[in-house]
Amino acid sequence: MNKLTALMATTAILAASCSPKAEQEPIEYIGRSTISASHLTPELLQELGKISDLQASPDGEKVLYGVTYTSVAQNKSNRELFVLNLSDGSNTAITHTVKSEQNAVWSADGKNIYFLSAESGSMQMWRMDADGSNRVQVSNTDRDIEGFVLSPDKSKVLMIMAIAVPRIDDKLFEGLDKTTGRLVDEMNYRHWDDFVDNYPHPYLADLGKDGKVDNATLTDMLEGEPYECPMRPFGGTESFAWSPDGKQIVYVCRKETGTKYAFSTRSSLYLYDIESRQTTDLHPGDHGYDTNPKFNTDGTALAFQAMARNGYESDKNDLCVIDMQSRNINVLTSDYDNNCDDFVWAPDGSITFLSYNGGTAQVFNAKFQGEGSLTQLSDGSDHDFAGLCYCGDKLITLRHDWHSPNEIFVLNADKSATQLTHENDALLAQLGDMGKFERRWMKCTNGDEMLVWIAYPVGFDPETAVKEGKKVPTLLYCQGGPESAVSQFWSTRWNIAIMQANGYAIVLPNRHGVPGFGQTFNEQIAGDFAGQCMRDYFTAIDNVAREPWCDSDRLGAVGASFGGYSVYWLAGHHEKRFKALIAHCGIFNCESMYGETEEMWFADWDYGGSYFGQDGLEPGLCHTPKRGKGGVNACYTDSPHRSITKWDAPILVIHNEHDYRIPVTQGMQAFNLARMRGVPARFLYFPDECHWVTKPQNAVLWQRVFFDWLDTYLK
């Protein structure tokens, strides 16, 4: 999947815990927060309810969804289930437990709801009536169930469970029951935030007359195949599609292991026949990610998202349809210059999808019968749309922006959106004005036009400030990805509203390398980390610094991941612009990063090959077109660590031990060398976090340290 899709998937994982694990200790009930605050605080930010996972009822009259509630005091979250009645707008909580309910879906007749819960100790399937009554456990497997998909007739279920990776040589471990040593002889021994001790497989089982899983019928669909299905770290139940007749299943899999896995993004769609247990590759050949298969209502067509180039995880994500009889593939978005980021089949047989377009995530529709037209269904206003589902002919969606997390809306025929839930209204109403923001277009040094968002502090009006001679400190926000949208996102970490609440103006450039402005603009950054995008950052901050309300002597730059790389690079090239810098989980040394990261396709494609030239790699691994002599380019020759002697601005470095994408040694190098140079620096280290910060109290500490550092040098 591309980084944009991954970001959306990441939001779903954090809100809904799509790969849940059993709780290790009892907790008090966690529900809607009653916290009181006059402005947005780190604690309130964590305790806002997080809505996710829309599921339309079979009769099209209700929407099942989940809300995750967080307790900072307990350092834990809990997810409850709700049903929204579209006829009268009422919504009802159908669970009230100390154990989260996950992966909730309707039964085919709408009378029951199936879900996952660790109520009995391990994560198992449960069933209840549609009103939440009569809960009963329906599975009892020897392992946690990570997700499930019911067959259309409710006679079978596909369940995701992990298989242990066998040790290389048991003889070497004889008599060493207390050893912690790991023995590896191939890559992919760690991934994202875990060492790879197991991999997920889909299992089929019958549901008996009592609706319970019959363990005697358990069948591993990939028996004997050492592949992830679904693909980690982000894959889940969206990787599977039952045919409407219940006789076949399409699944997504990257059938590679070890070093080849680390360099490949070739996942394909595989058709599994339940009776014969035969598997067919529906999309043979060399290509990038295939994801998210979905059958139409009669099973004659299968829609999916596809990338053309193996090794390029941020390639254009096209919306495609396979004719299941001829097996011909129709690319619906071949003439559309942006990504398809998620989709649903519409009642009329067309496909409705999400796409970042011009700075926000909007809703589009594609018809593949007849003229193949593509139309925009949303009005393009300053909001991001997220999940989609159809209830009858009503298009239900999630929507958020910088000042409010997801709420459920219905998208109307006139492109307006009507809000259906008000999960966080009471908490947000305490805050009053959350600050203004505006769009601006600026000309880049190469002549392209760039959209730049400007967010102002709470209670701040630029015209009034100029009249009164007031100026405010201003932050340059550097986006991660690197090919991720700078939109009206809502985040519990990189939250624009809390920066506004703390008295900062924020400049958010849609610099080269972000989606929504065409593929040429999007792909420009590959192999050019230190080039045009960095000139774009200077263009944006210099333009705003000339504004009479902006205090050009109090500028800061902040960012994570590629945004952290950007801050490190700016530290050596900013020529006294910035008085404070913050880099979270950023790339500091591209050469060492190339040899440390786990997903090699990321570094290989984005850097344009290895630092010693592509000819030095084992044949068949690298998919990257050569850029520059021997495949070596400015990503190495202009790596941030090479300008360390020019660092002079105080810098806060944040990094996490379980970040295996950008290992913690990158942050340690940056901090250590800054201090060796005598540059004021601070290191915030989390031993139990990955590329993100997910634990509530860690997240609150992150915000406190973030603003303490900025306030020290910019106020």
DABELRA-V27255 format. One record per residue. N is the residue number from 1. SS is DSSP state (H for helix, E for strand, C for the rest). PSI is psi in whole degrees, 0 to 359 (999 if undefined). OMEGA is omega in whole degrees, 0 to 359 (* if undefined). Layout:
N;SS;PSI;OMEGA + N;SS;PSI;OMEGA
This chain:
1;C;153;178 + 2;C;171;185 + 3;H;329;179 + 4;H;312;177 + 5;H;320;178 + 6;H;320;179 + 7;H;317;178 + 8;H;318;178 + 9;H;322;179 + 10;H;316;178 + 11;H;318;180 + 12;H;321;181 + 13;H;316;182 + 14;H;324;183 + 15;H;324;189 + 16;H;356;182 + 17;C;63;188 + 18;C;339;175 + 19;C;69;190 + 20;C;153;175 + 21;C;152;182 + 22;C;141;175 + 23;C;145;182 + 24;C;348;181 + 25;C;152;181 + 26;C;150;179 + 27;C;159;172 + 28;C;160;180 + 29;C;135;177 + 30;C;118;178 + 31;C;203;183 + 32;C;134;183 + 33;C;149;174 + 34;C;23;183 + 35;C;145;180 + 36;C;132;180 + 37;C;144;178 + 38;C;346;176 + 39;C;166;184 + 40;C;121;181 + 41;C;164;176 + 42;H;324;181 + 43;H;314;179 + 44;H;321;179 + 45;H;318;180 + 46;H;326;190 + 47;H;4;171 + 48;C;140;180 + 49;C;142;183 + 50;E;111;182 + 51;E;140;180 + 52;E;165;166 + 53;E;72;178 + 54;E;132;179 + 55;E;115;180 + 56;E;138;176 + 57;C;154;182 + 58;C;329;180 + 59;C;359;177 + 60;C;16;184 + 61;C;347;185 + 62;E;160;175 + 63;E;124;173 + 64;E;134;179 + 65;E;168;179 + 66;E;152;173 + 67;E;126;178 + 68;E;125;177 + 69;E;144;185 + 70;E;140;173 + 71;E;115;177 + 72;C;321;181 + 73;C;318;180 + 74;C;348;180 + 75;C;35;183 + 76;E;167;178 + 77;E;162;178 + 78;E;139;183 + 79;E;129;178 + 80;E;159;182 + 81;E;143;180 + 82;E;154;172 + 83;E;125;178 + 84;E;122;178 + 85;E;115;185 + 86;C;337;183 + 87;C;323;181 + 88;C;0;177 + 89;C;3;181 + 90;C;148;173 + 91;E;139;188 + 92;E;132;173 + 93;E;122;181 + 94;C;359;172 + 95;C;155;177 + 96;C;81;187 + 97;C;167;177 + 98;C;353;178 + 99;C;132;184 + 100;C;145;172 + 101;C;127;186 + 102;E;164;169 + 103;E;38;185 + 104;E;135;179 + 105;E;156;176 + 106;E;151;167 + 107;C;164;184 + 108;C;329;181 + 109;C;358;177 + 110;C;4;182 + 111;C;337;183 + 112;E;163;173 + 113;E;129;176 + 114;E;147;182 + 115;E;172;174 + 116;E;143;176 + 117;E;150;175 + 118;C;26;183 + 119;C;327;182 + 120;C;5;180 + 121;C;305;175 + 122;C;165;183 + 123;C;114;184 + 124;E;166;176 + 125;E;141;177 + 126;E;163;176 + 127;E;146;174 + 128;E;164;173 + 129;E;162;185 + 130;C;341;178 + 131;C;5;178 + 132;C;357;182 + 133;C;169;175 + 134;C;54;176 + 135;C;135;177 + 136;E;138;177 + 137;E;131;184 + 138;C;357;175 + 139;C;155;177 + 140;C;71;183 + 141;C;165;182 + 142;C;0;179 + 143;C;160;173 + 144;C;143;173 + 145;C;124;184 + 146;C;342;179 + 147;E;164;179 + 148;E;157;175 + 149;E;123;180 + 150;E;146;173 + 151;C;157;183 + 152;C;327;181 + 153;C;7;177 + 154;C;21;179 + 155;C;340;181 + 156;E;166;177 + 157;E;142;171 + 158;E;126;181 + 159;E;139;179 + 160;E;122;177 + 161;E;154;185 + 162;E;148;175 + 163;E;133;181 + 164;E;140;173 + 165;C;123;181 + 166;C;148;176 + 167;C;154;184 + 168;C;314;184 + 169;C;102;182 + 170;H;333;182 + 171;H;325;181 + 172;H;340;184 + 173;H;3;182 + 174;C;131;179 + 175;C;7;184 + 176;C;56;185 + 177;C;346;180 + 178;C;3;180 + 179;C;145;175 + 180;C;8;183 + 181;C;146;175 + 182;C;140;180 + 183;C;122;182 + 184;C;149;175 + 185;C;12;177 + 186;C;163;175 + 187;C;179;187 + 188;C;33;175 + 189;C;346;169 + 190;E;150;186 + 191;E;126;177 + 192;C;282;181 + 193;C;10;182 + 194;E;150;165 + 195;E;142;189 + 196;C;90;176 + 197;C;345;180 + 198;E;170;174 + 199;E;149;184 + 200;E;146;174 + 201;E;151;174 + 202;E;132;178 + 203;E;136;174 + 204;E;144;176 + 205;E;152;174 + 206;E;149;169 + 207;E;122;183 + 208;C;181;180 + 209;C;334;177 + 210;C;3;179 + 211;C;9;182 + 212;C;154;181 + 213;E;130;178 + 214;E;101;183 + 215;E;334;181 + 216;E;342;182 + 217;E;5;182 + 218;E;128;180 + 219;E;124;177 + 220;E;115;182 + 221;C;337;179 + 222;C;39;183 + 223;C;128;179 + 224;C;357;180 + 225;C;123;186 + 226;C;47;185 + 227;C;152;174 + 228;C;132;173 + 229;C;101;10 + 230;C;170;182 + 231;C;132;175 + 232;C;154;9 + 233;C;350;191 + 234;C;345;186 + 235;C;147;179 + 236;C;214;185 + 237;H;342;176 + 238;H;352;179 + 239;H;1;184 + 240;E;146;177 + 241;E;120;173 + 242;E;138;170 + 243;C;148;183 + 244;C;332;179 + 245;C;358;176 + 246;C;10;185 + 247;C;345;183 + 248;E;157;176 + 249;E;134;171 + 250;E;132;177 + 251;E;157;179 + 252;E;134;179 + 253;E;142;169 + 254;C;105;187 + 255;C;68;176 + 256;C;156;175 + 257;C;167;172 + 258;H;222;184 + 259;H;322;178 + 260;H;323;176 + 261;H;317;185 + 262;H;337;182 + 263;H;352;189 + 264;C;141;169 + 265;C;23;180 + 266;C;96;167 + 267;C;150;181 + 268;E;172;177 + 269;E;125;182 + 270;E;129;179 + 271;E;117;182 + 272;E;119;177 + 273;E;122;188 + 274;C;320;183 + 275;C;312;183 + 276;C;343;185 + 277;C;28;177 + 278;C;146;182 + 279;E;137;180 + 280;E;133;175 + 281;E;115;182 + 282;C;347;183 + 283;C;68;182 + 284;C;167;179 + 285;C;177;182 + 286;C;117;179 + 287;C;179;179 + 288;C;209;184 + 289;C;130;158 + 290;E;133;182 + 291;E;165;164 + 292;E;55;179 + 293;E;140;178 + 294;E;123;176 + 295;E;151;168 + 296;C;180;190 + 297;C;328;182 + 298;C;3;176 + 299;C;9;180 + 300;C;343;183 + 301;E;146;178 + 302;E;119;177 + 303;E;150;178 + 304;E;170;175 + 305;E;143;186 + 306;E;143;172 + 307;C;143;188 + 308;C;326;192 + 309;C;122;176 + 310;C;132;179 + 311;C;348;182 + 312;C;94;187 + 313;C;346;178 + 314;C;24;177 + 315;C;163;177 + 316;C;130;179 + 317;C;104;182 + 318;E;153;173 + 319;E;121;185 + 320;E;157;176 + 321;E;129;175 + 322;E;128;168 + 323;E;115;189 + 324;C;347;176 + 325;C;309;181 + 326;C;340;184 + 327;C;15;174 + 328;C;145;181 + 329;E;128;179 + 330;E;121;178 + 331;E;106;187 + 332;C;333;186 + 333;C;25;182 + 334;C;329;180 + 335;C;3;177 + 336;C;132;193 + 337;C;15;176 + 338;C;178;185 + 339;C;152;162 + 340;C;123;187 + 341;C;340;170 + 342;E;162;184 + 343;E;163;172 + 344;E;151;172 + 345;E;134;177 + 346;C;159;181 + 347;C;331;182 + 348;C;7;178 + 349;C;358;172 + 350;C;182;182 + 351;E;130;178 + 352;E;133;185 + 353;E;163;177 + 354;E;147;177 + 355;E;138;171 + 356;E;124;185 + 357;E;111;177 + 358;C;30;173 + 359;C;352;177 + 360;E;162;177 + 361;E;117;184 + 362;E;172;184 + 363;E;132;181 + 364;E;164;176 + 365;E;137;180 + 366;E;130;175 + 367;C;131;181 + 368;C;1;172 + 369;C;131;184 + 370;C;232;188 + 371;C;348;179 + 372;C;37;185 + 373;C;156;178 + 374;E;128;182 + 375;E;154;176 + 376;E;129;183 + 377;C;338;180 + 378;C;166;190 + 379;C;359;177 + 380;C;12;180 + 381;C;174;189 + 382;C;67;174 + 383;C;157;171 + 384;E;131;171 + 385;E;149;182 + 386;E;243;186 + 387;E;151;181 + 388;E;145;166 + 389;E;152;175 + 390;E;131;170 + 391;E;102;190 + 392;C;235;178 + 393;C;8;179 + 394;E;130;178 + 395;E;111;182 + 396;E;138;184 + 397;E;160;168 + 398;E;146;178 + 399;E;142;178 + 400;E;170;173 + 401;E;187;184 + 402;C;337;186 + 403;C;3;179 + 404;E;136;176 + 405;E;183;185 + 406;E;135;165 + 407;E;162;181 + 408;E;134;179 + 409;E;158;166 + 410;E;131;181 + 411;E;119;187 + 412;C;165;182 + 413;C;332;180 + 414;C;13;178 + 415;C;358;175 + 416;C;165;180 + 417;E;132;180 + 418;E;126;183 + 419;E;133;183 + 420;C;335;178 + 421;C;158;182 + 422;C;50;187 + 423;C;321;188 + 424;C;12;183 + 425;H;315;184 + 426;H;319;180 + 427;H;316;183 + 428;H;333;181 + 429;H;335;179 + 430;C;336;192 + 431;C;340;181 + 432;C;221;180 + 433;C;130;180 + 434;C;8;176 + 435;C;149;179 + 436;C;160;170 + 437;E;161;181 + 438;E;161;174 + 439;E;143;171 + 440;E;150;175 + 441;E;131;180 + 442;E;148;180 + 443;E;125;179 + 444;C;168;181 + 445;C;340;177 + 446;C;5;177 + 447;C;346;178 + 448;C;154;174 + 449;E;139;183 + 450;E;129;173 + 451;E;130;177 + 452;E;124;173 + 453;E;139;173 + 454;E;121;177 + 455;E;132;183 + 456;C;155;179 + 457;C;158;177 + 458;C;132;177 + 459;C;10;185 + 460;C;130;174 + 461;C;121;185 + 462;H;319;182 + 463;H;316;179 + 464;H;320;180 + 465;H;319;180 + 466;H;317;180 + 467;H;324;183 + 468;H;359;178 + 469;C;26;181 + 470;C;144;177 + 471;C;153;182 + 472;E;150;174 + 473;E;148;188 + 474;E;138;181 + 475;E;138;169 + 476;E;119;178 + 477;E;124;181 + 478;E;119;186 + 479;C;149;175 + 480;C;193;177 + 481;C;278;4 + 482;C;345;186 + 483;C;64;178 + 484;C;149;187 + 485;C;144;170 + 486;C;91;190 + 487;C;198;176 + 488;C;55;184 + 489;C;154;171 + 490;C;127;182 + 491;C;146;175 + 492;C;1;176 + 493;C;292;178 + 494;C;76;186 + 495;C;119;184 + 496;H;323;182 + 497;H;322;181 + 498;H;332;173 + 499;H;319;176 + 500;H;320;181 + 501;H;335;179 + 502;C;12;170 + 503;C;19;182 + 504;C;143;164 + 505;E;148;183 + 506;E;134;177 + 507;E;120;184 + 508;E;94;182 + 509;E;135;167 + 510;C;70;185 + 511;C;169;178 + 512;C;136;181 + 513;C;0;177 + 514;C;150;180 + 515;C;165;177 + 516;C;355;183 + 517;C;26;179 + 518;C;154;185 + 519;H;326;178 + 520;H;314;178 + 521;H;318;182 + 522;H;314;187 + 523;H;354;184 + 524;C;331;187 + 525;C;337;183 + 526;C;122;182 + 527;C;6;184 + 528;C;45;182 + 529;C;320;188 + 530;C;15;186 + 531;C;247;190 + 532;H;322;182 + 533;H;325;178 + 534;H;324;175 + 535;H;326;177 + 536;H;320;179 + 537;H;316;178 + 538;H;320;178 + 539;H;313;184 + 540;H;310;185 + 541;H;326;179 + 542;H;322;178 + 543;H;312;182 + 544;H;325;181 + 545;H;338;178 + 546;C;349;178 + 547;C;140;183 + 548;C;339;179 + 549;C;346;183 + 550;E;128;177 + 551;E;100;184 + 552;E;349;176 + 553;E;359;179 + 554;E;64;179 + 555;E;141;175 + 556;E;163;176 + 557;E;134;184 + 558;E;151;177 + 559;E;163;181 + 560;E;153;178 + 561;C;241;173 + 562;H;331;174 + 563;H;326;174 + 564;H;318;172 + 565;H;314;182 + 566;H;317;179 + 567;H;317;178 + 568;H;318;180 + 569;H;316;179 + 570;H;328;180 + 571;H;330;181 + 572;C;1;185 + 573;C;6;190 + 574;C;348;176 + 575;C;54;173 + 576;C;11;179 + 577;C;315;192 + 578;C;141;178 + 579;C;351;178 + 580;E;143;182 + 581;E;146;174 + 582;E;125;178 + 583;E;122;178 + 584;E;125;175 + 585;C;49;183 + 586;C;160;175 + 587;C;122;181 + 588;C;317;184 + 589;C;104;186 + 590;H;327;180 + 591;H;311;180 + 592;H;327;177 + 593;H;320;181 + 594;H;326;181 + 595;H;355;184 + 596;H;329;187 + 597;C;163;185 + 598;C;324;178 + 599;C;95;188 + 600;H;336;179 + 601;H;328;180 + 602;H;302;182 + 603;H;323;185 + 604;H;314;182 + 605;H;312;186 + 606;H;330;179 + 607;H;350;182 + 608;C;30;180 + 609;C;186;182 + 610;C;167;181 + 611;C;349;177 + 612;C;11;178 + 613;C;144;185 + 614;H;334;181 + 615;H;347;180 + 616;H;357;181 + 617;C;156;176 + 618;C;134;182 + 619;C;140;176 + 620;C;353;181 + 621;C;310;190 + 622;C;131;178 + 623;C;5;189 + 624;C;129;171 + 625;C;138;182 + 626;C;136;177 + 627;C;113;180 + 628;C;174;183 + 629;H;121;179 + 630;H;13;181 + 631;H;5;181 + 632;C;130;183 + 633;C;194;188 + 634;H;344;176 + 635;H;333;177 + 636;H;313;184 + 637;H;338;178 + 638;C;31;177 + 639;C;146;184 + 640;H;326;184 + 641;H;339;182 + 642;H;346;179 + 643;H;23;184 + 644;H;331;181 + 645;H;349;179 + 646;H;358;180 + 647;C;135;178 + 648;C;345;183 + 649;C;142;176 + 650;E;136;185 + 651;E;132;172 + 652;E;123;178 + 653;E;128;177 + 654;E;130;178 + 655;E;157;189 + 656;E;140;186 + 657;C;322;185 + 658;C;20;172 + 659;C;102;180 + 660;C;350;174 + 661;C;309;174 + 662;C;93;190 + 663;C;153;186 + 664;H;336;179 + 665;H;336;176 + 666;H;314;178 + 667;H;323;179 + 668;H;318;177 + 669;H;313;183 + 670;H;313;181 + 671;H;311;183 + 672;H;313;183 + 673;H;327;175 + 674;H;316;180 + 675;H;323;176 + 676;H;328;180 + 677;C;353;181 + 678;C;12;179 + 679;C;132;176 + 680;C;128;184 + 681;E;157;176 + 682;E;146;182 + 683;E;116;174 + 684;E;117;187 + 685;E;130;176 + 686;E;114;182 + 687;C;350;187 + 688;C;20;179 + 689;C;162;180 + 690;C;228;180 + 691;C;342;177 + 692;C;181;173 + 693;C;108;190 + 694;C;336;181 + 695;C;133;189 + 696;H;312;183 + 697;H;327;174 + 698;H;320;181 + 699;H;321;177 + 700;H;316;177 + 701;H;318;178 + 702;H;311;181 + 703;H;319;181 + 704;H;315;180 + 705;H;320;179 + 706;H;306;184 + 707;H;331;175 + 708;H;318;180 + 709;H;313;180 + 710;H;316;182 + 711;H;326;180 + 712;H;322;187 + 713;H;348;183 + 714;H;0;179 + 715;C;999;*
